[in-house]
Amino acid sequence: MTTEVSGPTGSRLVKGPGLLLVWLYGVMSVGAVSRSAYQIATEFDRAPLAYTLSGLAAVVYAFITYTLVRGGERARRVALVCCAAELAGVLVVGTLTLAAPSAFPDSTVWSDYGMGYLFIPVLLPVTGMLWLRRRPG
């Protein structure tokens, strides 16, 4: 027998493979927040664009983690939109870091499509969107 904690509308997002998804988003949140906070506090003048983008990635990861944990239909829709925005960010920043590397004197979480993070930044939103598109039931 399993006990499920439901969100405000009763549908739970964090079950089965969704538990792994929320765990990965949580780990990425901690990593991105830690990295960007340190870089912004100590080296911001060196690469302001890169560090600001890392901070943005941290906020996106934390928000998606929150919506996955919160659960409910509205949270599922919001998380789906955020995953799509995250994927767009990874693709744009990844392309820019390859096309105009001089604009990025230091890497971001999303540089080179997340190569420094084993490509998790590009794989995670795709996986998240696939998981979130399924209807709970």
N, C-alpha and C positions, 0 to 999 in steps of 0.2 A: 504494500500500500504506500502510495506517495502522497505527500502533502504539497499542494501547490499554493503559492501566494499569488493572488491576482491583483492586477492594477485596478484603477478606479472603475473601469468598465467591465471588469471580469475576465478579460482575455490575457493570458500570460504569454510574454514573448520569450522569456528565459527558461526554456525547457529543451531537453534533447540537445541537438547541435547548437541551438541558440545560447545555451550556457557557455559553450566554448567561444562563441562569437562575442558575448559580453565580456568574457574574461580577456580575450585578445584586445578588445577596445579599451578595457581598463588598463592593461599593460601599456598599450600605446599612449594612453592619456598620461600616465605617470611619466613615461619616458619623454614624451614631447613637452609636457609642462616643465619637468626638471631641466631639460636641455635649454628650452627657450628662455626660461626665467634666468638661468645662469648667464646665458649669452647676452640677453638684453641688459642685465644688471652690470655686467663686467666688460663687454666688448661691443656694445651696440654701434659705436661709431665705425667699427671695422667693416661691418656688413649689415646695415640697417634693413635692407629689403629681405635678405635671407632670414634674419632673426625675427622680423615681423611676421613673415610667412610661417616660420616654425611656431610662433605664438598662436597664429590663426589655426594652424593644424591642431595644436593642443586644445584649443577651445572647441573645435569641431569634434575631436575624439571624445572629450569629456561630455559634451552635449549628447552625442550618440549613445555613449555608455549610460547616461542618465535616462534617456528615453527608453532604451532597451530594458533597463531595470524597472522603470515605472510601469510599463505594460499598458495594455488597453489599445483600442483601435486608433484613437487619435495619436497616441505616442508612436504606434507602428507607422502611421502615415508620415508623421514628422521625421522619424528616423529614416524612412525610405527617401524622403526629399534630401535630408542631410547626407546620406550615403551617396546620392547622385551628385550633390554639390562637392562632396569630398573627392569623388572620382574625377570630376571636371577639374578640380584644383590640382590633383596629382598629375593629370595629363597635361595641363597647361604649364605648371611649374616644371615638370619633368622635361617637356619639350623646350622650354625657355633655357633651362640649365644646359641643355645640349647645344641649342642653337646660338645662345649668347652667354657663354660661360663667364665672360668678363663682368657681366652684370651681377654675378653671384660669386664674390671672392671667398665665400664660405658656403658650405652645403646647408640645405634645409632638410626637414624630415621627408619632403616630397622631391628632393633633387634626384635626377636620373631615375625617375619613377619609383623612388624608394629603395634604390639599390643598397644604400648603406644600412637599410633595415630589412634586408633579404627580400625585397619587393613586397613586403607585407602591406605597405601603404597603397599599392595598386590592387592587390588581391583582396584586401579586407572589404573595401566598399562593394566590390562585385559580389563577393560572398554574402555580404550583408543584404544587398538588394535582392539576391535570389532567395534568401531566407525570409525576408520581410514581405516579398510578393506573394508568398503562399498564404492562404487563408487559414486562420486557426480553426481547429475543429476537431 
